C-alpha cells in the first residue's frame, strides 16, 4: 500500500472512531452542576471512584440552622453531626443504557431511596427516588 492510500484509510477511520466515542461522551453528560427542583441547592454530579455521585455543592436557600446545617434527620445517630454542605446525596451511580442507577439520600427526611437519573435534555435532568414500585420524580436544571 502506498503512503497516500494508508493516509486516506486513516482519514476515513477517524469519523468512524468518533462515532464509537460518542456514547461514552453522552454517558458523562449527567456530570455537572444541577439546581434542585425546589431551587434550594446546587448538586455537583461527578466521578467518585468507580461510580458517579452528587454532592451538595452550594445552598441557594440557607437551611434553618445556617450554612453549617448538620444531618439532623439521619436515623443513624452517629451520622447526625456531619455537615450537609459537601455531603454526597447521590451515591453509587452507574450507567444502564440512558439511565444511571444508584441511591439518593434525602436529608430532609433522613431516608435513602433506590434512584434513577436520566437526561430530559442537555439542561434538564430527571431524578427519581423509589421505594418498591412507587417512585417520585423531580426535574433538576443545569446551573450556568
C-alpha positions as CSV (number, residue, x, y, z in Angstrom):
1,X,0.0,0.0,0.0
2,X,1.3,3.5,-0.8
3,X,1.5,6.2,1.8
4,X,-1.3,8.1,0.1
5,X,-3.7,5.1,0.3
6,X,-2.9,4.5,4.0
7,X,-3.5,8.2,4.7
8,X,-6.9,8.1,3.0
9,X,-7.8,4.9,5.0
10,X,-6.7,6.6,8.3
11,X,-8.7,9.7,7.4
12,X,-11.8,7.5,6.7
13,X,-11.4,5.7,10.0
14,X,-11.3,8.9,12.1
15,X,-15.1,9.7,11.7
16,X,-15.9,6.0,12.5
17,X,-13.8,6.1,15.7
18,X,-15.5,9.3,16.7
19,X,-18.9,7.7,16.2
20,X,-17.9,5.0,18.7
21,X,-16.6,7.5,21.2
22,X,-19.9,9.5,21.2
23,X,-21.9,7.1,23.6
24,X,-19.1,7.4,26.2
25,X,-19.3,11.2,26.0
26,X,-23.1,11.1,26.2
27,X,-22.9,8.9,29.3
28,X,-20.9,11.7,31.0
29,X,-23.5,14.3,30.2
30,X,-25.2,14.0,33.6
31,X,-21.9,15.4,35.1
32,X,-22.1,19.0,36.1
33,X,-23.9,21.4,38.5
34,X,-27.6,20.9,38.8
35,X,-30.2,23.1,40.6
36,X,-32.7,21.0,42.5
37,X,-36.4,21.2,41.7
38,X,-37.0,23.1,44.9
39,X,-34.3,25.6,43.8
40,X,-32.7,25.4,47.3
41,X,-29.4,23.9,46.4
42,X,-26.9,23.1,43.6
43,X,-25.8,19.4,43.4
44,X,-22.5,18.7,41.7
45,X,-22.5,15.4,39.9
46,X,-19.1,13.9,39.1
47,X,-17.0,10.8,39.2
48,X,-16.4,9.3,42.7
49,X,-14.0,6.4,42.4
50,X,-15.5,3.8,40.0
51,X,-19.0,5.3,40.2
52,X,-20.7,8.7,40.0
53,X,-22.0,10.7,42.9
54,X,-23.7,14.0,43.6
55,X,-22.7,16.3,46.4
56,X,-24.5,19.3,47.9
57,X,-22.2,22.0,46.4
58,X,-23.9,25.2,47.2
59,X,-27.0,26.4,49.0
60,X,-29.4,28.7,47.1
61,X,-31.6,29.0,50.2
62,X,-29.8,28.9,53.6
63,X,-31.0,25.9,55.7
64,X,-32.8,26.6,59.1
65,X,-29.5,26.1,61.0
66,X,-27.4,28.1,58.6
67,X,-24.7,27.1,56.2
68,X,-23.2,24.6,58.7
69,X,-26.5,22.7,58.8
70,X,-25.9,19.1,60.2
71,X,-27.6,15.9,59.0
72,X,-30.0,16.1,62.0
73,X,-32.7,13.8,60.4
74,X,-30.4,10.9,59.8
75,X,-31.7,7.7,61.5
76,X,-28.1,6.8,62.5
77,X,-27.3,9.0,65.5
78,X,-23.6,8.7,64.7
79,X,-24.2,10.4,61.3
80,X,-26.2,13.4,62.6
81,X,-23.1,15.5,63.3
82,X,-21.9,15.6,59.6
83,X,-22.4,18.8,57.7
84,X,-24.8,18.7,54.7
85,X,-22.7,21.1,52.5
86,X,-20.3,18.8,50.6
87,X,-22.1,15.6,51.5
88,X,-22.9,13.1,48.8
89,X,-26.6,12.7,48.5
90,X,-26.4,10.7,45.2
91,X,-24.2,7.7,45.5
92,X,-23.1,4.6,43.6
93,X,-24.5,5.6,40.2
94,X,-23.5,3.5,37.2
95,X,-24.9,3.7,33.7
96,X,-27.5,1.3,32.5
97,X,-28.2,2.5,28.9
98,X,-29.5,6.1,29.1
99,X,-30.4,5.7,32.8
100,X,-28.0,6.0,35.7
101,X,-28.9,3.8,38.7
102,X,-27.8,4.3,42.3
103,X,-29.1,5.6,45.6
104,X,-30.4,9.0,46.7
105,X,-30.3,10.3,50.3
106,X,-33.0,12.9,51.3
107,X,-31.5,14.9,54.2
108,X,-35.0,16.5,54.9
109,X,-36.4,13.1,55.8
110,X,-33.2,11.2,56.6
111,X,-34.2,8.4,54.2
112,X,-32.3,6.7,51.3
113,X,-34.0,5.5,48.2
114,X,-33.2,3.5,45.1
115,X,-32.7,6.1,42.4
116,X,-32.6,6.6,38.6
117,X,-31.2,9.6,36.9
118,X,-31.6,10.4,33.2
119,X,-31.4,13.4,30.9
120,X,-34.6,15.1,29.6
121,X,-32.4,17.4,27.6
122,X,-28.9,18.9,27.8
123,X,-30.1,21.2,30.5
124,X,-32.8,19.2,32.3
125,X,-32.2,16.1,34.5
126,X,-34.9,13.7,35.7
127,X,-34.1,12.4,39.2
128,X,-36.3,9.6,40.6
129,X,-36.3,8.1,44.1
130,X,-38.2,4.8,44.5
131,X,-39.5,2.6,47.3
132,X,-40.6,-0.8,46.0
133,X,-42.8,0.1,42.9
134,X,-43.5,3.7,44.0
135,X,-41.3,6.4,42.5
136,X,-41.3,10.2,42.9
137,X,-39.6,12.2,40.2
138,X,-38.0,15.7,40.2
139,X,-36.7,17.7,37.3
140,X,-33.4,19.5,38.0
141,X,-32.0,22.3,35.8
142,X,-28.3,22.6,34.8
143,X,-26.7,25.5,36.6
144,X,-25.0,28.0,34.3
